[in-house]
Structures are given as C-alpha cells and as structure tokens.
Amino acid sequence: MIIMSFPVAILGWPALGAIGKVKETTKSTLWGALVQILGLLLFAVTNQFTIINIAMLRNLSEFAMLFTRGMYLYRYRDCFNKHREGDI
C-alpha cells in the first residue's frame, strides 16, 4: 500500500486539482471508498473479517483510486499543456 499511497496523493489534488478537475478528484475518492465499503460488507457477510483480508482490501481500494485518477489524468492530459492567452 505504501507504494501506491504516494502516487494516489500526488495524482489527486496536486495534479487533477491543479487543472481544475475537482469533481474528478472527488469521484476517484468515492470509487476507492465504495470498493472499501463493499469489501468490508462482503467480509462481514461471509465471516472472512481477518487482518490479512482487510489489508488486501485496502490495497485494492488504493489501486482503484490510483487507476481512476490515472484514467482521468490520461483523459485530461492536454489540460496540462494549455497556455493562457498572453503566456509565452
């Protein structure tokens, strides 16, 4: 999880927020939260609530956020190269 946490944080507000994609940053956080909540509910229903399963679920939810933010960054990659009128 440590390997993914830093890129997830950097791709959030510093990257997407810098180009004005606040809604997309929030959506990616919600996707990660949804994965976490559904996984915890699944563990509770199937009586598989263990530290190992929770750790793996945490990695999965971080990956969901990383993947979602990466897709948004790819979609809006041109926004990083746009210059304001008058900039050289």
Buried (B, 14 or more C-beta within 10 A) or exposed (E): EEEBBEBBEEBBEEBBBEBEBEEBBEBBBEBBEEBBEEBBEEBEEEEEEEEEBBEEBBBBBBBBBBBBBBEBBEEBEEEEEEEEEEEE
